[in-house]
Amino acid sequence: MPNENQLHLDQTFESQRNLITNTIVPDVMKALDKNMFSVSEGIVYEMIHNRHKHQREEYLKKQQSSANQDKQNRRKHLNSRRNDVSS
């Protein structure tokens, strides 16, 4: 897909709605085999939305300061270790 037709992580999904509905979803629908994958445009739209959301979350995390990233990683590690303790 050409670069101008790709989603940009620095922009929100809503701000790119025209690009998605006019370009990306129809291209994906054309690429899918209708007999093998009988999905609607709404399902394809939701899949693209979820993928963009997770990629944007990671992008925004990487934009934070390294101290804040370290703090969040330590918090996640401590929470996961608490769940591993058996009684």
C-alpha positions as CSV (number, residue, x, y, z in Angstrom):
1,M,0.0,0.0,0.0
2,P,1.4,3.4,-0.9
3,N,2.6,5.5,2.0
4,E,-0.1,8.2,1.5
5,N,-2.8,5.5,2.0
6,Q,-1.4,4.1,5.2
7,L,-2.6,5.0,8.7
8,H,-0.4,7.4,10.7
9,L,0.2,6.6,14.3
10,D,0.7,10.3,15.3
11,Q,-3.0,10.9,14.2
12,T,-6.1,9.6,15.8
13,F,-8.2,7.0,14.1
14,E,-11.2,9.4,13.9
15,S,-9.1,12.0,12.2
16,Q,-8.3,9.5,9.4
17,R,-11.9,8.2,9.0
18,N,-12.2,9.3,5.3
19,L,-9.0,7.6,4.4
20,I,-10.2,4.4,6.1
21,T,-13.7,4.3,4.7
22,N,-12.8,5.4,1.2
23,T,-9.5,3.6,0.6
24,I,-8.3,1.1,3.1
25,V,-11.5,-0.9,3.8
26,P,-12.4,-1.3,0.1
27,D,-8.8,-2.4,-0.7
28,V,-8.9,-5.0,2.1
29,M,-12.3,-6.2,0.9
30,K,-11.0,-6.7,-2.6
31,A,-8.0,-8.6,-1.4
32,L,-10.1,-11.0,0.7
33,D,-11.4,-14.2,-0.8
34,K,-15.2,-13.8,-0.4
35,N,-15.7,-17.6,-0.3
36,M,-13.1,-18.2,2.4
37,F,-13.6,-15.1,4.5
38,S,-17.2,-13.9,4.3
39,V,-16.9,-10.8,6.5
40,S,-18.6,-7.5,6.2
41,E,-17.1,-4.1,5.9
42,G,-18.0,-3.3,9.5
43,I,-15.9,-6.2,10.7
44,V,-12.9,-5.2,8.6
45,Y,-13.3,-1.6,9.9
46,E,-13.3,-2.9,13.5
47,M,-10.2,-5.0,12.9
48,I,-8.4,-2.0,11.4
49,H,-9.5,0.2,14.4
50,N,-8.3,-2.3,17.0
51,R,-4.9,-2.7,15.2
52,H,-4.5,1.1,15.0
53,K,-5.4,1.5,18.7
54,H,-2.8,-1.0,19.9
55,Q,-0.1,0.4,17.6
56,R,-0.9,4.0,18.7
57,E,-0.7,3.0,22.4
58,E,2.8,1.6,21.9
59,Y,3.8,4.6,19.8
60,L,2.6,7.0,22.6
61,K,4.4,4.9,25.3
62,K,7.6,5.3,23.3
63,Q,7.1,9.0,23.1
64,Q,7.2,9.3,26.9
65,S,10.4,10.0,28.9
66,S,12.6,7.0,29.7
67,A,12.0,7.6,33.4
68,N,8.3,7.3,33.0
69,Q,8.7,4.2,30.8
70,D,10.9,2.6,33.4
71,K,8.3,3.4,36.1
72,Q,5.5,1.8,34.1
73,N,7.6,-1.3,33.3
74,R,8.4,-1.8,37.0
75,R,4.7,-1.3,38.0
76,K,3.7,-4.0,35.4
77,H,6.4,-6.4,36.6
78,L,5.4,-6.0,40.2
79,N,1.7,-6.6,39.4
80,S,2.4,-9.7,37.4
81,R,4.6,-11.1,40.2
82,R,1.8,-10.5,42.8
83,N,-0.5,-12.6,40.7
84,D,2.0,-15.5,40.5
85,V,2.1,-15.9,44.3
86,S,0.2,-19.0,45.5
87,S,-1.4,-19.3,48.9
